[in-house]
Amino acid sequence: MNEEKVIIFQLKDEEYAVPVQHVKSIERMQPITRIPRTVSFVKGVINLRGVVTPIIDLRSRFEIEEVSHTDTTRIIIVSVGTIEAGLIVDAANDVIDLDKESIEPPPEVVGGVDAEYIQGVAKIEKRLLILLDLVKVLNPEKLDVQPTKESIH
């Protein structure tokens, strides 16, 4: 089987994708509790069904101009290894099966996002999908917030 199921989401004018096996849920925007002295792209934490989850604004993380949240803004809850976090995106668009052979290595910069965060790009019909490397995006050394899986009582 040479396909991977991915969730496609929007940031500005670009479409990004993450493997569905790393996505726990897609949530509507909700109030975020700020945490002092964290990097600017960590917006704070939410209590999601009893689990404290750090929230990362991907626009801010990728140094794309920030905009006000709209009705389509979503938080994609992702998990990689022991790290779980929410990613604020402009919209969650689609779930598709992506042919792994359509994935090419990333150019140096794609849509203003540093290639360090990109696993590859895929061309599907007229769409260009940017596949994120969640391990790099969620790098705990850069997050300055250690997510906890402890329940809130």
C-alpha positions as CSV (number, residue, x, y, z in Angstrom):
1,M,0.0,0.0,0.0
2,N,1.6,3.2,-1.2
3,E,-0.9,5.7,0.1
4,E,-1.0,7.8,3.2
5,K,-4.2,9.3,4.6
6,V,-3.6,13.0,5.4
7,I,-5.7,15.9,6.7
8,I,-5.4,19.0,4.6
9,F,-5.6,22.4,6.3
10,Q,-5.3,26.1,5.2
11,L,-2.8,28.7,6.3
12,K,-3.1,32.0,4.4
13,D,-3.2,31.0,0.7
14,E,-1.4,27.6,1.1
15,E,-2.6,24.1,1.8
16,Y,-0.8,21.9,4.2
17,A,-1.1,18.3,5.2
18,V,-0.4,16.1,8.2
19,P,-0.7,12.3,8.4
20,V,-4.1,11.4,9.9
21,Q,-2.5,8.9,12.3
22,H,-1.0,11.9,14.2
23,V,-4.3,13.8,14.4
24,K,-6.4,13.1,17.5
25,S,-9.2,15.6,16.8
26,I,-10.1,18.8,15.2
27,E,-11.7,21.4,17.5
28,R,-13.4,24.7,17.1
29,M,-11.6,27.7,18.5
30,Q,-12.0,28.1,22.3
31,P,-10.6,30.2,25.0
32,I,-6.8,29.7,25.5
33,T,-5.2,30.3,28.9
34,R,-1.9,32.2,28.4
35,I,1.3,31.0,29.9
36,P,3.9,33.6,30.9
37,R,7.4,33.5,29.4
38,T,6.8,31.1,26.5
39,V,7.8,31.7,23.0
40,S,5.5,33.9,21.0
41,F,3.9,31.2,18.9
42,V,2.8,29.2,21.9
43,K,-0.5,30.9,22.6
44,G,-1.1,29.0,25.9
45,V,-3.0,25.9,26.9
46,I,-6.6,24.6,26.8
47,N,-8.2,22.0,29.0
48,L,-9.5,19.5,26.4
49,R,-11.6,16.8,28.0
50,G,-9.5,16.9,31.1
51,V,-6.1,17.0,29.4
52,V,-4.0,20.2,29.5
53,T,-2.9,20.7,25.9
54,P,-0.4,23.4,24.7
55,I,-1.6,25.5,21.7
56,I,0.7,26.6,18.9
57,D,-0.4,29.3,16.4
58,L,1.1,27.9,13.1
59,R,0.9,31.3,11.4
60,S,3.1,32.7,14.2
61,R,5.3,29.6,14.2
62,F,6.0,30.0,10.5
63,E,6.3,33.8,10.7
64,I,3.2,34.3,8.5
65,E,1.2,37.5,9.3
66,E,-1.3,36.7,12.0
67,V,-5.0,37.4,11.4
68,S,-8.1,37.4,13.6
69,H,-9.8,34.1,14.1
70,T,-12.9,33.4,12.0
71,D,-15.7,30.8,12.0
72,T,-13.5,28.5,10.0
73,T,-10.5,28.7,12.4
74,R,-9.7,25.3,13.9
75,I,-7.4,23.7,16.4
76,I,-6.0,20.4,15.1
77,I,-4.9,18.3,18.1
78,V,-1.8,16.3,17.0
79,S,0.3,13.8,18.8
80,V,3.9,12.7,18.0
81,G,5.6,10.4,20.4
82,T,5.0,11.8,23.9
83,I,4.2,15.3,22.6
84,E,0.7,16.4,22.2
85,A,-0.3,19.9,21.1
86,G,-3.0,21.9,19.3
87,L,-2.2,23.7,16.1
88,I,-4.3,26.8,15.2
89,V,-5.0,26.8,11.5
90,D,-7.2,29.0,9.3
91,A,-9.4,26.0,8.2
92,A,-9.4,22.2,8.1
93,N,-10.4,21.4,4.5
94,D,-10.2,17.8,3.7
95,V,-9.1,14.2,4.3
96,I,-7.5,12.5,1.3
97,D,-5.4,9.4,0.4
98,L,-2.1,10.7,-0.8
99,D,0.0,8.6,-3.1
100,K,3.5,8.6,-1.5
101,E,5.1,8.6,-5.0
102,S,3.6,12.1,-5.6
103,I,5.6,13.5,-2.7
104,E,8.7,15.4,-3.7
105,P,11.5,16.8,-1.4
106,P,10.8,20.3,-0.2
107,P,12.4,23.4,-1.9
108,E,14.3,25.7,0.4
109,V,11.3,27.9,1.2
110,V,7.7,27.1,0.4
111,G,5.1,29.8,0.9
112,G,7.4,31.6,3.3
113,V,7.8,28.5,5.5
114,D,11.3,27.4,6.2
115,A,12.1,24.0,4.6
116,E,13.2,22.8,8.1
117,Y,9.5,22.2,9.0
118,I,8.6,20.6,5.7
119,Q,8.7,16.9,4.9
120,G,7.8,17.3,1.3
121,V,5.4,18.7,-1.3
122,A,2.8,16.9,-3.3
123,K,1.1,18.0,-6.5
124,I,-2.4,16.7,-6.8
125,E,-4.3,17.9,-9.9
126,K,-4.0,21.7,-9.6
127,R,-3.3,21.7,-5.8
128,L,0.1,21.9,-4.2
129,L,0.2,20.4,-0.7
130,I,2.9,21.1,1.8
131,L,3.5,18.1,4.1
132,L,4.6,19.2,7.6
133,D,7.3,17.5,9.6
134,L,5.4,17.4,12.9
135,V,8.5,16.3,14.8
136,K,10.3,19.6,13.9
137,V,7.1,21.7,14.3
138,L,6.6,20.3,17.8
139,N,10.3,20.4,18.8
140,P,10.0,20.7,22.6
141,E,13.3,22.5,22.9
142,K,11.8,25.4,20.9
143,L,8.4,25.2,22.5
144,D,9.6,26.0,26.0
145,V,6.4,24.3,27.3
146,Q,6.4,20.7,28.3
147,P,3.0,19.3,27.6
148,T,1.6,17.2,30.3
149,K,-0.9,14.4,30.0
150,E,-2.0,14.6,33.6
151,S,-5.7,15.1,34.0
152,I,-7.1,18.1,35.7
153,H,-9.2,17.3,38.7
